[in-house]
Every structure is written in C-alpha cells, then in structure tokens.
Amino acid sequence: MSVVKSKRKESKFEVFHHFYKMRKEITDLLLRDFGYSVKKSEAHLEKMFGGKPFHELDDNEKEHYHKRHARNEAFDKLYKSWFGNHYKMMSKEQRLNMDELYGKLKEAI
C-alpha cells in the first residue's frame, strides 16, 4: 500500500539535489560578466567629455562625471550586496573561494 504524496517525508537525497542545484546557479551567476567592462566604461567617460582630463572640466561637467563614475562602481556593489545576502548559506572555505574567484574575474575585466 502506498502513502499519499502529501504525507511522504522528504527524501534525504533531495537535500543534496537542491544543494548541488543551488551551488551550480551561484557559480553560474558569478561567472557572468553581465556585459560590463570597466575599460569600455572609462573610455566612454573620456569620449563623453571630449578627452579632457578631469582637472580641466568645469563644475557642471565634474558633477556629471562623478554621477557617471558612480554608476561604474555599481558592479562592485552588486556583488557585495548579493554576497551579503547569501554568505550564511556557505561555509568559510566556500566564502573564501567565492571572494578569490570574484577578485580574479575583476582583474580580468
């Protein structure tokens, strides 16, 4: 005689399945660059202001430059906020590995 599905216990193997699935999704998210490049962003800022160095810009242009530059730093903030919300699910070794991987990816960009 079978047990009704709603009254069955969760399989012990199902926990491992969810763990591996979550780990794969987290790794895939970290390996994406979301189409963002620091070099391209900096080049775009220079082009936007006619290639003038920062000290030659007037006050309005400096304010606009700071706003645009703040958007460039959003990539780093995105990772830190994601990591801050998920660090409890990972062991200390996993957190260190994720930080190391993020550092290498950031250098490659």
C-alpha positions as CSV (number, residue, x, y, z in Angstrom):
1,M,0.0,0.0,0.0
2,S,1.4,3.4,-0.9
3,V,1.5,6.6,1.1
4,V,-0.3,9.7,0.0
5,K,2.2,12.1,-1.6
6,S,1.4,15.0,0.7
7,K,2.1,12.8,3.8
8,R,5.5,11.5,2.5
9,K,8.8,12.6,4.1
10,E,11.3,14.4,2.0
11,S,14.0,12.1,0.7
12,K,17.4,12.5,2.2
13,F,18.8,12.6,-1.3
14,E,16.6,15.5,-2.3
15,V,18.5,17.8,0.1
16,F,21.7,17.0,-1.8
17,H,20.0,17.6,-5.1
18,H,18.9,21.1,-4.0
19,F,22.4,21.8,-2.7
20,Y,24.1,21.0,-5.9
21,K,21.5,22.8,-7.9
22,M,21.9,26.0,-5.8
23,R,25.7,25.7,-6.0
24,K,25.6,25.5,-9.8
25,E,23.3,28.5,-10.0
26,I,25.5,30.6,-7.8
27,T,28.7,29.7,-9.7
28,D,26.9,30.5,-13.0
29,L,25.9,33.9,-11.7
30,L,29.5,34.7,-10.6
31,L,31.0,33.6,-13.9
32,R,28.8,36.1,-15.8
33,D,30.1,39.5,-16.5
34,F,26.7,40.9,-17.4
35,G,28.2,42.6,-20.4
36,Y,30.0,45.2,-18.2
37,S,33.6,46.3,-18.9
38,V,35.4,48.8,-16.7
39,K,37.8,49.7,-19.6
40,K,35.0,50.4,-22.0
41,S,33.1,52.4,-19.4
42,E,36.2,54.6,-18.7
43,A,36.8,55.1,-22.4
44,H,33.1,56.1,-22.8
45,L,33.5,58.7,-20.0
46,E,36.6,60.2,-21.6
47,K,34.9,60.3,-25.0
48,M,31.8,62.0,-23.4
49,F,33.9,64.9,-22.2
50,G,36.0,65.3,-25.3
51,G,39.1,63.6,-23.9
52,K,39.8,66.4,-21.5
53,P,41.5,65.4,-18.2
54,F,39.4,65.7,-15.0
55,H,41.1,68.9,-13.7
56,E,40.1,70.8,-17.0
57,L,36.4,70.1,-16.6
58,D,34.1,72.9,-15.3
59,D,31.9,72.4,-12.2
60,N,28.9,71.1,-14.1
61,E,31.0,68.6,-16.0
62,K,32.7,67.4,-12.8
63,E,29.4,66.8,-11.2
64,H,28.2,64.9,-14.2
65,Y,31.5,62.9,-14.3
66,H,31.1,61.9,-10.7
67,K,27.5,60.7,-11.3
68,R,28.6,58.6,-14.3
69,H,31.6,57.2,-12.4
70,A,29.3,56.2,-9.5
71,R,27.4,54.0,-12.0
72,N,30.6,52.3,-12.9
73,E,31.2,51.3,-9.3
74,A,27.7,49.7,-9.1
75,F,29.1,46.4,-10.4
76,D,31.2,46.0,-7.3
77,K,28.3,47.0,-5.1
78,L,26.0,44.4,-6.8
79,Y,28.4,41.6,-5.9
80,K,28.8,42.7,-2.4
81,S,25.1,43.0,-1.8
82,W,24.5,39.6,-3.3
83,F,27.3,38.1,-1.2
84,G,26.0,39.8,1.9
85,N,22.6,38.1,1.4
86,H,24.0,34.6,0.7
87,Y,27.0,34.3,2.9
88,K,25.2,32.4,5.6
89,M,24.5,29.5,3.3
90,M,28.2,28.9,2.5
91,S,31.0,27.6,4.7
92,K,34.0,29.7,5.4
93,E,36.0,27.9,2.8
94,Q,33.3,28.5,0.2
95,R,33.2,32.2,1.0
96,L,36.9,32.5,0.6
97,N,36.8,30.7,-2.7
98,M,34.0,33.0,-4.0
99,D,36.0,36.1,-3.0
100,E,39.1,34.7,-4.7
101,L,37.1,34.0,-7.8
102,Y,35.5,37.4,-7.8
103,G,38.9,39.0,-7.4
104,K,40.3,37.1,-10.4
105,L,37.2,38.0,-12.5
106,K,37.5,41.6,-11.5
107,E,41.2,41.7,-12.5
108,A,40.4,40.1,-15.9
109,I,37.9,42.8,-16.7
